[in-house]
Structure formats: structure tokens, C-alpha cells
Amino acid sequence: MNTTTDQNKNRIVPIIMMIALFGMISFVTNLAAPMGQVLKEQFGVSNFMGLLGNAANFIAYAVMGIPGGILLQRVGYKKTALIAIAIGFVGVFVQFLSGHSPESAAFGVYLLGAFIAGFSMCLLNTVVNPMLNTLGGGGNKGNQLIQVGGSFNSIMATFTPMFVGILIGEATKANIKDVFPVMYIAMGVFAVVFFVMMAVRIPEPHATNTKEPMGKLMSGALKFRHFVLGAIAIFVYVGVEVGTPGIMIYWLSDNPEVGKTIAGFVAGTYWFLMLVGRLLGASLGSKISSKTMLSTLSAVGLILILSAILSPTTNLVSLPVLQTSATGALSFGMAQVPINALFIVLVGLCTSIMWGSIFNLAVEGLGKFTPAASGIFMTLVCGGGILPAIQGGVADAAGYIASYWVIVIALAYLLFYGLVGSKNVTKGVSVTDDDEVPVDTASQSVPAEE
């Protein structure tokens, strides 16, 4: 009894630290979309070009995902997290330097900073997801703890575009320097968390003593159909999560009746609804399977996006958002926006639980392959840069609303994964270090997930 109590106490600080890092990931990642609006204004670029900063941030996942898994296996969770935090500080600092660079070089310096920051976000994701899943006990409980971390993630996601919206205001010539206060906060938080992490003992719940080379472990993970389809699902999901509000910011910002500040607050409402959804997911995660969550909310998201596409943009509705008064004071009020924006914002409730659900389903039953699978999984997070860039290109060619057909296709795939692709059907692959004992891994999934 005492041993169990001590183990539970020892888990509290690591859980808090992992949840804090979840917030760091969101803060830096969600700076990219509103920064794209600043870049559009300062450099007069297209929607596609404005989204390059976001793309640079996420493409870093494609470069660092697998090396991140190797690093995790070799140095453990704590050292990987410390390295990630240090890189994150450097990435934000380089973005800060773009505001002091010559006009001809500023755009390139910002993209470099976004790329470096993406390395950090990839490494942090490699750490926090498997660690929270394991600290929660795996299965539905693991998913529940990931949803708790996701709730804090959403708090930071709600705050970031709103803060940027306040800083750039309605100015027609927004500048990178306008966003410096956000960068100061990001660098300060990175510095504080780094030193706290150094002082705190972080157990290694997923550390494996296997002597098998990483290449063999990755090859083993790829034998699991549900993991491969899950990695594709995370590529698609992150693109949906980022592109859905990101393109909406551009659309509403270009609407003179809405403007940049309200656009940022409307996007913040999307992230706030993700927070609400994750809180609900955290409370219900032990009772409702990840499969049911993902399937149901993918279907609802499809209905909402189709409604946004098919509804006339002339129909206006009142949406409750934070606003700024003439004196600059914050207040809560109703903003008139096209009904399409309301449907898009409501998708935040649907995307809220998808990350934890997909990750939980994809790594279920992988055993010793989990760290290697996590690296592959993180590589596919690059979809958060690629899919929104594609959507931005469609928006340039066919219009903002038409670009949401990209989201329709993506949500249809997530529905397929939830209903069919997430079932573990792989047999005869050992997930322990005893390679002489084949294990029917299809039977290792949590019963509620079947």
C-alpha cells in the first residue's frame, strides 16, 4: 500500500511538468497562424506565402521526428525535454531577431526561427504524449490524462491569437515588432521551465533497455496496420486543427466589417471550444472509448464544415467573443460574423479530443516499439504545415470558403480511421524483448477500444 502511494506521489510532479510542456507546445505553435497575418501585411504576400511560417514550423517535424525517437531512446525523457526547451528558446529568439533585421532579410530570418522552433515542438511532443499516456496507465486512462494535458494546451491556444490580435490591432501595416511582447513571454517561459526541469526528478516510464537497433524497432512498428494508418491520421488531423481556424483568420481579417482584432478573437473562440471539449474529454475519457470519441466527432465535424461551405456568407450571426473598446480595455461582447464562421468555430469542439484519441489508438499494443513509433508519429505531424499550405493555395485560387473542401476530405479520412483503420489486427509480432515468444498483439488492445 505504501509503495503504491509513493509511486502515485512520484507521478504528480512529472505529470504537472508534462502538462506545462503541453502548454509550451501550443503557445509557440499557435503563434504561427496570426504571425502569418502580420507577414501578409508587412510584406504584401499571398495566403500561401503567409502560411510558410506555419509550414516551416511543422515541416521541422518531418526532419526531426525520427531523430527525436532515437534521441529519446538514447538519453531518456528528461534530457530530451531539456534539449527541446533550449532549442525552443533559440527558435523564438531568432524570430525576435527578424524584427531587427533589414527588411530584405526579415522574412527569411523569421522562417528560420519558425523552423528551429519546430524542432523544439517535435521533441517536446515526442516526450509528453507517451509519458502522459504511460503515467495515466495506458488505454482509456492514458487517453484521459492526455486530454487533461490537451486542456492546458487549449488555454494557451486560446490566449495566443487573442493577444496577437490586440497587439496588431486594426493597423493596415502590421509589423513583426508588434508581436515582440508575445515572444518575450515565450522566451521567459522556456527559461523558467528549463531550470525547473533541471531541478526535478523525472522518471522514465517508457524507457526500454532493449538492445535492438532503432531501425529494427521502427521496422517493427510499421508492421502494425493500425499504427501506420494512425500516423497518417495524425498528419491529417494536425492539418485540420491548424488549417480550420488559420484560414478563417485570413478570411475574417480581409472582411472590412470584421477586421483583424475580431478575427483573432473569433479564432481564439475556436481554441476556447477546444479547451471545453478537452475538459469534457478528460472527464469522460475513462468511460468512453477513444474509438467512439474519434468516430463520433469526425462525423459531427464533417457536418459542420459542409454547413459552412454551403451556407451563404451574407447571413450574419452574433458570436460571443472578447473585444477591445476604444480605450483598449478588454470586454466580453457579441460580434457580428458570417454564419459560416460560427460553423467553423464549432469544429473546435470536435478537434479537441482527436489528438489524444488518435495517439492512444495508434500506439495501443506496440510494447517495446512505442518509443520508435513515437518518433515516426511525430514525423507525420508535419501535416500541420503541409495541409494548411495546400488549403491556402486553394484559397488563393478558388476562395476562402471553397478551400474548406480540403478539410472535408481530411475529416472523412479521420472518420474512416475511427471506424475501421484503428483496429489492431496484427498477429504474431513480439512486443517484448523475448523474440522467441510470438504475441498476438491484436488481443492486447484495451477491451473498451474494440
N, C-alpha and C positions, 0 to 999 in steps of 0.2 A: 504493500500500500504506500509506504513512504517512498519507495523507488519510483512508483508511478507518479506520485505528487511532485517529486523533484524533477522528473522528466518533463512534466507539464509546465512547471515553473521555468525550466531551462528553455522552453519553446517560446515563452512570451516575448522576450527581447528580440530574438530572431524574426518572429512574426511581425513585430512593430517595425523593425528595420526594413523588412521586405515590403511592407505596405507603404512605408515612406519612399522607398525607391520606386514603387509603382507610380507614386505622385510625381517623382522627378521625370520619369519617362514621359508622362502626359504633358507636363509643363513645357519641356523642351520640344517635344514632337508637335504639339498644338500651337506652337509659336510660328510654325512654317506657313500655315494657311493665311492668317492675317498679314504676315510678312509679305506674302505674295501680292496682296493688295497694295502694300507700300511700294513694292518693286514696280508694279504696274504704273503707279502714279509717278514715281521718281524717274523711271527710265522709259516710260511710254511703251511698254512691251505688251504682247498678246497674252491671253489667258494661259496658253500653253507655256510661254516663257515665264509667266508669273508663278507657275506651279513647279518650275525647275528646282527651286529651293527645297520644296517638299519632296520632289523626286530624288534630289541629292541625299537628303536625309534618309530616305528609305532604301535607295539603291545600295547604301553602305551595308545594309543587312545582307544583300546578295554577296558582298565581298567578305563580310566578317562573320556570317552565320556559322559556317563550318569551322573556321579557325577558332571561333568562340567556344564551340563544343570541345575542341581539342584543348584549349586553354583551361576550360572548366575541369576537364578530366585530370590535367597535369598539376594545376596549382590549387584547385578547390574553389569553393563558393566565395569565401571571404576575400581572398586575394583577387579573384576575378572581378568582384564588385568594386574593390578599391581601384583597380586599374581602370575600370569603366568610369568611375566617378571622376578620376583625374583627367581622362580623355574628354569627358563631358565638359569639364571646366575649360579646357583648351578650346574645344569647339565653339562654345558660346563666346569666349574671349576673341576668337578670330572673327566671329560675326560682329562683335563690338568694334573691332578694328576696321571693318568695312565702312563704318560711319566716319572714320578718319582718313580713309583712302581717297586718292584722286578719283574724280567722277568716272574716268575711263576704266578704272580698275575695281571700283567698289562692288559692282555686281559679281565679278569673278571671285573677289575675296569673300563675299557673303556666301556664295555657293560652296567654296572650300570649307568655310566654317560649318555650314549645314551638313556637309559630307562627314567631317570629323565628328560632329555631334551625333550623327547617325551611327558611327562605330560604337559610341558610348551607349546609345539606346539599345543597340543589338545585344551588347554584352550584358546590360542590366536585365533585359528580357530573358536572356539565357539563364540568368541566375534566379530571378524572382519567381518565374512560373513553376518550374519543377520543385523549387524549395517550398513554396506555399502549398502546392499540391501534396507534397510528401508530409509537411508539417500538419496538414489537415487530415492525414490518414488515407489519402487517395480516394478514388470513387466519388460518390456524391459529396462526402465531407470535404474532400480536397477541392472539388469544384466550388463548394460553399465558401471556403477560405479565399480562393481566387476571386470570387465575386466581392468579398469584403475589400480586398486589395483594389479591385476594379472600381469600387465606390469612391475611394480616395483618389484614384486616377481620374474619375469623372469630376470631382470637386476642382481639381487643378485644371482640367479641360474646360470647365465652365468659366473659371476665372480668367484664363489666358486671353481668349478672343475679346472678352468684355473689356479687359484692361487695355489691350491694344486699341480697341475701338475708341476708348476715352482719350488715349494719348494722341491718336492721329486726327480725331475729331472729324469735321467736315471739310478739312483743308483739301484743296484741289492739288496741292503739291506736297503730299506726304513724303517724309524723308526717313531714312533708316535711323537717323539720330533721334527721331521722335519716340523710338521704341527702346532707347537706352535704359530707362528705368526697369523694364522687364528683364533685360539682360543682366543688370546689376543684381536683381533678385535671384536670377538663375545661378549666377556665379557664387553669390553668397551662400545659397542653399547647398550647392555642390561642396563648397569648402567646409561648411559645418558638418554635413553628413559624412564627409571623408574622415574627419578627425574622430567623430563619434564611432564610426565603424572600426577604426583602428583600435579603439579602447574596449570594444565589446567583443565577447567571445561568441563566434558564430559556429554552431555545429555543422557538420557536413552530412545531412540526412541522406543525400543521394550519392555520396562519394562511393566509388566502386574500386575494389582492389584488383579487378580483372587485369590480366596481363596481355589480353588480346589487343592488337593494334587498332587504332581508331578507324582505319579503313575497313577492317573486317566488321567492326561494330556498326558502322554506317551501312555497310552492305547487308548486315543482318536486319537492321531497322527497315530497310527498303523492301524486305521480303513480306512485310505486313501490309496487305492491301489497304486496311483501314487507316494506317498511318500515312501512306502515300497520298490517298485521297484527302486525308485531313490536312496534310501540308499544303495541298492545292487549295483547300478550303480556307486556310489562314491567309494565303495570298489574296484570294478573292475577298474575304471578309475585311481585311485591313483596308483594301481599296474602297470598299463600301463605306466603312466607318469614316474614312478621311474625305472621300470624294463627295459624299452626300451633303455635309454641311459646307465643305470647302467651295464647291461650285455655287452653292446658294449664297455665300458671302459675296462672290463676284456679281451674281445676278442682282441681288438686292442693292449692292453698292452702286451699280450702274443705273438703278431706278431712282430718278430725282425725287420722287415722293417718299422714298425710304431713307436713302443715304447711308454713308459708311458706318456712323456710330450705331444706328439702329440695326444695321446689318450684322455688326459684331455682336450686339446683344441678342439678336434672334438666333445666331449661331450658338451663342452661349446657352440659350434655352434648350437647344438640341442636346448639348453636353449635360445640362442640368437634368434633362429627362433620362439621359444615360445613367446619371447618378441615381435617380429614383428607381430605374429598372434594376440596377446592380444591388441596391439596398433590398429590393424585393427578392432578387435572385439569391442574395446572401441569406435571407430569412427562410426562403423556400427551397434552397438548394439541396438540403438533406432529404426533402420529401418528394421532389420532382426530378426525374432523371434528366441528365444533360441532353439525351436524345430527344425527349419530349420538348424541352425548352427550345432547342435549336430548330426543330421541325416546325413547331407552332409559330414562333416569332419570325421565322423566314417567310412563312406564308402570309402573316399579317403585314410584314414589311413590303412584300410584293404588292399587296392590295393598296397600301398607302402610296407607294411610288407610282403605280398605274393611275391612281386617282389624281396625283399631282400632274402627271403628264397629260391626262385627258381633260382636266378642269380648265376653264377659261381664266386667263391671268387678270381679266378685268374684275373678277369677283373678289372683293376685299373682305377681310375678317379682322377682328380685333384680337391681337395676341398679347398676353401679359408678359412684359419684359422690363428689365431695368432700363432706366433712361437718365439722361443728364438734362438738368434745367439750364436756363440761360446763364445762371451764375456758376454752373459747373457742378452743382450738387447732384448726388445720385438720388433717384426716386424710383418707385415701382409704379408702372402705369400700363395703359393699353396702347399698343401701336397698330396702326392700320397697315396690313400687309396682304399681298395676294393670297388667296386660299391655298394655292399651290405650296406656299412656304409653310403653311400650317401642316399640311400632309407630310412634307419633308421633315419638319421638326419632330413630328410624332414618331418618325422612324428611329429616333434616338432611344425610345423605349424598347425597340426590337433589337437593335445592335448591342444594347447594354450587356447582355449575358452571353453573347456569341463567342467572345474570345475564350472565356473560361470553359464553356461547353465544348468548343472545338478542340482545345488543348487536352481537356480531360478525356474526350473520346479518342483522340488520335494516339495518345501515349498509353492508353489502358492495355495492360498485359505485356508491355515491352521489356520489363525487368532490367537486365544489365544493359540493354540497348538504349535506355532512356536518355542518358547524357548525350550520346551521339545523335539520337533522334531530335533532341532539343536544338542542337546546332543546325541540323537540316531544316527543322521547323522555323527557326529564326531567319534562315536564308530566304525563305519564301515570304517573309514579312515585307520584302521589297515591293510586294503588290500595292502597299500603301503609297508608293511613289509612282509606280507604273500605271495603275488603273486610273487614278485621278488625272494623270497627264493625258492619257487617252481620252478621258471624258472631257478634259479641257480642249483638246483638239477637235472633238466632236462639237463642243460648244462654239468654237470659232467658226466651224463650217456650217452647222445647222441650227445653232441657237442653244441657249442655256437649258430650256425645258427638254428639248429633244435629246440632250446629252444624257438624260436620266434613263434612257433605254439601256445604257451600259450597266447601270445599277440593277435594272430589271433582270438582265442576263445573269449577273453575279448572284443575286438573291435566289434565282431559280436553281443555280448550282448548289447553294447552301441548303436549300430545301431537299435536293437530291441526297446530299451527304447526310443530313439528319435522318432521312427516312431509310436510305439504302446503304450508302457508302460507309457509314460509321460502324457497321457490324464487323467484329473481329472474326474472320473466317479462316485465318492462317492456322495450319496444323503442322506438328512435327518439328517445330523450331524450338531449341532450348533457350530459355531466357535466364538461365543461371550459369554459373561458371562450370558446372558439371556437364560438359558437352556430350557425355555418354548416355545421358538420360533425356530422350526427347520429351518435350512437353507439349500437350495440346493447348496452345495458347488461346484458342478460341473459347476455351472454357474458363479463362481467367478473368474475363470481363465481369464487372460488378453486376449482380443479378438485375438491379433496377434499370440497367442500361440496355438490357436485352429486349 
